[in-house]
């Protein structure tokens, strides 16, 4: 990896697009009395062996999250083994007015999560099944990661839109929309959703689809963390594009190529990116030289000779180039010089801000590159910090009507910018946060959109809720109505909560 000058900081940024898994451990042989020192309400005896307190040796492992930045805290962990256990647990916790947070992948890093303190973590790792059906749909448990979904669907010769990182919880990513390289062909991950099964706050199990609880099905796709725990999802899949093989190119660049790269990206997205083309751009600081390094990954879901036409726009300015034909299942682990899996480690503070952009303003990006490099030199404790731009095609997203689902960005999803601070030394927390927030605002000011638009899965906690869920009054009214109908007591307010009153929208 050293010969490419690829800094370790890029590993952690890749995880910002998606989650952390932990090694499964059977808990059937343990009883609550053996492992818990919690003195709160006594759980139903039928759930013995599924509830553990802080004295359990595996407690830290089973409650760990990818980011420790402004994180939730827990006194107990609940590991339901099936939907009946999940239902009983929710019924009990709501009857005792206990706070909880469900974890499918553990990657959520928004500071809104810190509203859950001394709560119960509902760890859903046992719901990890993935089964491709004879009709081509795939049934996925909420504990399955993207790697599980990709492997099963790819083995069946099929595909759907998935995120770029294999260790992200597939259901959690879908609930906020679900972006990915194939969205030009198939729309978002949530656009492929055909049915969900979920548990409500009081333990009631229901289904939602286009034919059942349609209002809830609409809201699940884009604001789905607000109404219950989705424990199983059914998706449509499609036959593999180009026989399941994709062209991939990875290039490195020096800082003086930033302007040229941004102009090329803008040209490719005007009027729209090829529906089979995906671009990912990284900027990071080299830990050895403290100089800024840039990577561009090009993936074309088709013949090599077509993909190379796009790569040749960038390669005259690159320092290095690698090209491969990869199976769809290999994209998460072999693109970006094979660095993506390294992003799955957990523990540091990950402070992330994001904004959607129509265009990438070259002067703004040149200035960012200079200031980012200087900032990292002044604050070496934050040297793991990075920036990423996901530029994916929009044809499949824009093909659906604006009111198709709760996802509000169908006309505002051309480039997704993320700036992320990574550190373990809290002495740099304030300068890092100030720097990131200021640049989020600068990128927003030159985004090419007339208002701030922020993808929910990447949102922080200081944005207007309308920037995350849409500005239209009808969206506010519809989402608030759903919130009051399905979560009337706010048990699911721990992550970018939809307001219970229309007057509370910002």
C-alpha positions in Angstrom: 0.0 0.0 0.0 2.9 2.3 0.7 3.9 2.5 -2.9 0.6 4.2 -3.8 1.1 6.8 -1.0 -2.4 5.9 0.3 -2.8 7.2 3.9 -4.4 5.1 6.6 -6.9 7.9 7.1 -8.8 6.8 4.1 -9.5 3.5 5.7 -11.6 5.2 8.4 -13.4 7.5 6.0 -14.6 4.5 4.0 -16.3 3.3 7.1 -18.1 6.5 7.3 -20.2 5.4 4.4 -21.3 2.4 6.3 -20.7 -0.4 10.1 -18.9 -2.6 12.6 -19.6 -6.3 13.2 -18.6 -8.3 16.2 -17.9 -12.0 16.5 -21.1 -13.9 17.2 -21.2 -15.5 20.6 -23.8 -17.9 21.7 -25.6 -16.8 24.9 -27.9 -19.7 25.4 -25.9 -21.3 28.1 -25.8 -18.1 30.2 -28.5 -16.8 32.6 -29.2 -13.2 33.5 -28.2 -13.9 37.1 -24.8 -15.1 35.9 -24.0 -12.0 34.0 -25.9 -8.9 35.0 -25.4 -6.5 37.9 -28.2 -4.2 36.8 -30.7 -3.5 39.5 -33.6 -2.1 37.4 -36.9 -3.8 36.5 -36.8 -7.6 36.4 -37.3 -8.9 32.9 -39.7 -11.7 32.0 -38.3 -15.1 32.8 -39.0 -16.3 29.3 -36.2 -14.0 28.1 -33.6 -15.4 30.4 -30.2 -15.9 28.6 -30.9 -12.9 26.4 -30.5 -9.9 28.8 -27.1 -9.0 30.2 -25.7 -6.2 32.4 -22.4 -4.4 32.5 -20.6 -7.2 34.4 -21.0 -9.6 31.6 -17.5 -10.2 30.0 -19.0 -9.7 26.5 -20.9 -6.6 27.4 -18.5 -4.1 25.8 -18.2 -6.2 22.7 -22.0 -6.6 22.3 -22.7 -2.9 22.8 -19.7 -1.5 20.9 -20.3 1.0 18.1 -18.2 2.1 15.3 -17.9 5.7 16.6 -17.4 6.8 20.2 -18.1 10.4 19.3 -21.1 11.7 21.4 -22.3 8.2 21.6 -25.2 6.6 23.5 -24.6 4.6 26.7 -26.2 1.4 27.9 -26.8 -0.4 31.2 -28.1 -3.6 29.6 -28.0 -5.4 26.3 -30.9 -7.5 24.9 -30.1 -10.1 22.3 -33.5 -11.5 21.1 -33.2 -14.8 19.2 -36.4 -14.5 17.2 -39.3 -12.1 16.6 -41.3 -13.4 19.5 -38.5 -12.6 21.9 -38.2 -9.1 20.3 -41.9 -8.5 20.7 -41.9 -9.6 24.4 -38.8 -7.4 25.1 -40.4 -4.3 23.5 -43.7 -4.9 25.3 -41.8 -5.1 28.6 -39.5 -2.2 28.1 -42.3 0.1 27.0 -44.4 -0.9 30.0 -41.5 0.2 32.3 -40.9 3.4 30.3 -37.3 2.2 29.6 -35.2 3.8 26.9 -33.6 1.6 24.2 -31.8 1.7 20.9 -31.8 -1.0 18.3 -28.5 -2.0 16.6 -28.4 -3.8 13.3 -24.9 -2.8 12.3 -23.8 -0.3 14.9 -22.5 2.3 12.5 -24.8 5.2 13.2 -22.6 8.1 14.3 -25.0 11.1 14.5 -24.8 13.0 17.8 -28.6 12.7 18.0 -27.8 9.2 19.4 -26.4 10.6 22.6 -30.0 11.3 23.6 -30.0 7.6 24.7 -28.2 7.4 28.0 -28.1 4.4 30.4 -30.5 2.6 28.1 -30.9 -0.9 26.7 -29.2 -1.8 23.5 -31.3 -4.2 21.4 -28.6 -6.1 19.6 -30.2 -7.7 16.5 -27.2 -9.9 15.4 -29.3 -13.0 15.6 -31.5 -11.7 12.8 -28.8 -12.3 10.2 -30.5 -14.5 7.6 -30.4 -13.8 3.8 -32.3 -16.0 1.4 -32.8 -15.5 -2.3 -36.3 -16.6 -3.3 -37.3 -18.5 -6.5 -39.0 -15.3 -7.8 -35.7 -13.3 -7.5 -36.6 -11.4 -4.4 -34.3 -11.7 -1.4 -35.5 -11.8 2.3 -33.0 -10.2 4.6 -32.8 -10.1 8.4 -31.8 -6.8 10.0 -28.7 -8.3 11.5 -27.2 -9.0 8.0 -24.4 -6.8 6.8 -24.0 -5.7 3.2 -21.3 -8.4 2.7 -24.0 -11.0 3.6 -26.5 -9.6 1.2 -24.0 -9.1 -1.6 -22.6 -12.6 -1.4 -26.0 -14.3 -1.4 -27.5 -12.1 -4.2 -24.3 -12.3 -6.3 -24.2 -16.0 -6.0 -27.7 -16.2 -7.5 -26.5 -14.1 -10.5 -28.5 -11.1 -9.4 -27.9 -7.6 -8.1 -29.4 -4.5 -6.4 -28.1 -1.2 -5.1 -25.9 -1.6 -2.1 -23.4 0.6 -0.2 -19.7 0.6 -0.9 -18.6 -0.8 2.4 -19.2 -4.5 3.3 -19.4 -4.2 7.0 -22.4 -1.8 7.2 -25.8 -3.1 8.4 -27.9 -3.4 5.2 -31.2 -2.6 6.9 -29.9 0.5 8.7 -28.5 1.9 5.5 -31.8 1.2 3.7 -33.9 3.0 6.3 -32.3 6.4 5.4 -32.5 5.7 1.6 -29.5 3.6 0.6 -27.2 5.0 -2.0 -24.8 3.0 -4.1 -23.1 2.6 -7.5 -26.0 0.8 -9.1 -28.6 3.5 -8.3 -28.5 4.8 -11.9 -29.9 1.4 -13.0 -32.1 0.3 -10.0 -32.6 3.4 -7.8 -31.9 3.4 -4.1 -31.7 0.3 -1.9 -35.0 1.4 -0.4 -36.5 1.8 -3.9 -36.1 -2.0 -4.3 -37.9 -2.7 -1.0 -41.1 -4.7 -1.4 -42.1 -5.5 2.2 -40.9 -5.1 5.7 -41.8 -6.8 9.0 -41.4 -4.7 12.1 -42.1 -4.6 15.8 -43.8 -1.5 17.2 -43.0 0.2 20.5 -45.5 -2.1 22.4 -44.3 -5.3 20.8 -47.0 -5.6 18.1 -45.7 -7.2 15.0 -46.9 -5.8 11.7 -46.1 -5.9 8.0 -45.9 -2.9 5.6 -45.8 -2.9 1.8 -47.6 -1.3 -1.1 -50.6 -3.4 -0.2 -50.6 -3.3 3.6 -50.0 -0.3 5.9 -49.1 1.7 2.8 -48.6 5.0 4.7 -46.0 3.3 7.0 -44.3 1.7 4.0 -43.9 5.1 2.5 -42.3 6.5 5.7 -40.0 3.5 6.3 -38.1 4.4 3.1 -36.2 7.5 4.1 -37.2 8.0 7.7 -37.5 4.4 8.8 -35.8 4.6 12.2 -38.7 6.6 13.6 -41.5 4.0 13.8 -40.4 0.7 15.0 -37.7 -2.0 14.7 -37.6 -3.4 11.2 -36.4 -6.9 11.6 -36.9 -8.4 8.2 -37.0 -6.8 4.7 -37.8 -8.2 1.2 -36.2 -6.7 -1.8 -36.5 -7.0 -5.6 -33.3 -7.9 -7.3 -32.2 -7.8 -11.0 -30.2 -10.1 -13.3 -26.5 -9.2 -13.0 -25.4 -6.4 -15.3 -22.7 -7.3 -17.9 -22.6 -10.9 -16.6 -21.8 -9.6 -13.1 -18.4 -8.1 -14.1 -17.4 -4.4 -13.5 -14.5 -2.4 -14.7 -12.6 -0.7 -11.8 -9.8 1.8 -11.8 -7.9 3.4 -8.9 -5.8 6.5 -9.3 -3.8 8.7 -6.9 -3.2 12.4 -7.4 -1.1 15.2 -5.9 -2.8 18.3 -4.4 -2.1 20.4 -7.5 -4.6 18.2 -9.5 -7.6 19.0 -7.3 -8.9 21.6 -9.7 -8.5 19.4 -12.8 -10.3 16.5 -11.1 -13.2 18.5 -10.0 -13.7 20.0 -13.4 -13.7 16.5 -14.9 -16.3 15.3 -12.4 -18.5 18.3 -13.2 -18.2 17.6 -16.9 -19.2 14.0 -16.4 -22.3 15.0 -14.4 -23.5 17.5 -16.9 -26.3 16.9 -17.7 -26.1 13.5 -15.9 -23.5 10.9 -15.1 -23.6 7.7 -17.2 -26.1 5.4 -15.6 -23.5 2.7 -15.3 -20.7 4.9 -13.9 -19.7 5.5 -10.3 -17.0 7.8 -9.0 -15.6 8.1 -5.5 -13.1 10.8 -4.6 -11.0 11.0 -1.4 -8.8 13.6 0.1 -6.6 12.8 3.1 -3.3 13.7 4.8 -0.4 11.4 4.4 0.7 10.5 7.9 4.4 10.4 6.9 4.8 13.5 4.8 1.8 15.5 6.1 1.0 16.3 2.5 -2.5 16.0 1.0 -3.2 12.9 -1.1 -6.2 12.3 -3.4 -7.6 9.1 -4.7 -10.2 8.7 -7.4 -12.0 5.3 -7.9 -13.9 4.8 -11.2 -16.3 1.8 -11.5 -18.1 1.1 -14.8 -20.8 -1.6 -14.8 -19.9 -2.8 -18.3 -17.1 -3.5 -20.8 -13.5 -2.5 -19.9 -13.1 -0.5 -23.1 -16.0 1.8 -22.1 -14.8 2.2 -18.6 -11.3 3.1 -19.8 -12.7 6.1 -21.7 -13.7 7.6 -18.4 -10.5 6.7 -16.7 -8.5 8.3 -19.5 -10.1 11.7 -18.6 -8.3 11.5 -15.2 -5.2 9.4 -15.8 -3.0 12.1 -17.5 -2.9 13.9 -14.2 -2.5 10.8 -11.9 0.5 9.6 -10.1 -0.5 5.9 -10.3 -3.2 3.8 -11.9 -4.5 0.3 -11.3 -7.3 -1.3 -13.5 -9.2 -4.5 -12.9 -12.3 -6.4 -14.0 -14.1 -7.4 -10.8 -17.1 -9.4 -10.0 -19.9 -7.4 -8.4 -19.3 -9.3 -5.1 -15.7 -8.1 -5.2 -16.3 -4.4 -5.5 -16.6 -3.7 -1.7 -13.3 -5.4 -0.9 -11.1 -4.8 -4.0 -11.8 -1.2 -5.2 -9.9 1.7 -3.8 -6.7 -0.4 -3.7 -8.4 -2.9 -1.5 -8.5 -0.6 1.4 -12.2 -0.6 2.2 -12.3 -3.6 4.6 -9.7 -1.8 6.8 -12.4 0.8 7.6 -14.4 -1.6 9.7 -12.4 -1.1 12.9 -14.2 0.7 15.7 -13.3 2.9 18.7 -12.1 6.4 17.7 -14.2 9.5 17.7 -15.7 10.0 14.2 -17.2 13.5 13.8 -18.9 13.8 10.4 -20.6 16.6 8.4 -22.2 16.2 5.0 -23.9 18.1 2.3 -25.4 17.2 -1.1 -24.1 19.2 -4.1 -25.1 19.6 -7.8 -21.6 20.7 -8.8 -18.1 20.7 -7.2 -16.9 24.3 -7.2 -13.2 24.1 -8.2 -11.9 27.2 -6.4 -13.7 26.1 -3.2 -12.1 22.6 -3.4 -8.6 24.0 -4.1 -8.9 26.2 -1.0 -10.2 23.3 1.0 -7.2 21.2 0.0 -4.8 23.9 1.1 -6.5 24.5 4.4 -7.1 20.9 5.1 -3.4 20.1 4.7 -2.5 23.0 6.9 -5.0 22.1 9.5 -3.7 18.5 9.7 -0.1 19.8 10.1 -1.3 22.0 13.0 -3.3 19.2 14.6 -1.4 15.9 14.0 -3.7 14.2 16.6 -6.4 14.4 14.0 -4.3 13.2 11.1 -6.7 10.3 10.4 -9.3 12.8 9.2 -10.5 12.7 5.6 -13.0 13.9 3.0 -15.0 11.9 0.5 -17.3 12.6 -2.4 -19.6 10.0 -3.7 -20.7 10.8 -7.3 -23.2 8.2 -8.5 -25.8 8.3 -11.3 -29.3 9.5 -10.6 -31.4 8.1 -13.4 -32.9 5.3 -11.4 -33.7 7.7 -8.5 -35.2 10.5 -10.6 -37.3 7.9 -12.6 -39.6 7.7 -9.5 -41.9 10.5 -8.5 -41.0 12.9 -5.7 -43.7 11.4 -3.4 -42.7 7.8 -4.1 -41.2 7.4 -0.6 -40.1 9.6 2.3 -36.7 9.9 0.7 -36.7 13.7 -0.2 -33.6 14.2 -2.4 -34.6 12.7 -5.8 -33.6 16.0 -7.6 -30.7 16.8 -5.2 -28.5 13.7 -5.1 -25.7 14.3 -7.6 -22.6 14.5 -5.3 -22.6 13.6 -1.7 -19.8 15.3 0.2 -18.6 14.0 3.6 -15.9 15.6 5.8 -14.9 13.5 8.8 -12.7 14.1 11.7 -11.0 11.1 13.3 -9.2 11.3 16.6 -8.8 9.7 20.1 -7.3 12.7 21.8 -10.2 14.9 22.9 -8.0 18.0 23.1 -8.6 18.4 19.3 -12.3 17.9 19.5 -13.3 21.5 19.3 -10.9 22.7 16.6 -11.8 19.6 14.5 -15.5 20.2 14.9 -15.2 23.9 14.1 -13.2 23.1 11.0 -15.6 20.5 9.7 -18.7 22.5 10.3 -17.3 25.6 8.7 -16.4 23.6 5.6 -19.8 21.9 5.5 -21.2 25.4 5.3 -18.8 26.5 2.6 -19.6 23.5 0.5 -23.3 24.1 0.9 -22.8 27.7 -0.2 -21.3 26.6 -3.5 -23.3 23.4 -3.9 -25.3 24.6 -6.9 -28.6 23.9 -5.0 -30.7 26.8 -3.8 -31.1 25.2 -0.3 -29.3 22.9 2.1 -29.8 19.2 1.3 -28.4 16.5 3.6 -28.6 12.8 3.2 -30.2 11.4 6.4 -27.6 8.6 6.8 -24.8 11.2 6.8 -26.5 13.9 8.8 -25.0 15.4 11.9 -27.5 17.1 14.3 -27.3 20.8 13.6 -29.1 20.8 10.3 -32.7 22.0 9.9 -34.8 18.9 9.9 -36.2 20.1 6.5 -32.7 19.7 5.0 -32.8 16.1 6.0 -36.4 15.1 5.4 -37.6 17.7 2.8 -38.8 21.3 2.8 -42.4 20.7 1.5 -45.1 21.3 4.1 -46.9 18.2 2.9 -43.9 16.1 3.9 -43.9 17.6 7.3 -47.5 16.9 7.8 -47.3 13.3 6.5 -44.2 12.4 8.5 -45.6 13.9 11.7 -48.9 12.0 11.2 -47.0 8.8 10.9 -44.8 9.5 13.9 -47.9 10.1 16.1 -49.6 7.0 14.7 -46.8 4.5 15.1 -44.6 6.0 17.9 -47.0 8.1 20.0 -44.7 8.1 23.0 -41.4 8.8 21.3 -39.6 5.5 22.1 -37.9 5.8 18.7 -36.7 9.4 19.0 -33.0 8.5 19.3 -32.0 9.1 15.7 -33.0 12.2 13.7 -36.5 12.2 15.3 -39.4 13.3 13.2 -41.3 15.9 15.3 -44.6 15.0 17.0 -46.0 18.4 16.0 -45.9 20.2 12.6 -44.9 23.4 14.5 -41.7 21.8 15.6 -40.3 21.4 12.1 -37.2 23.4 11.4 
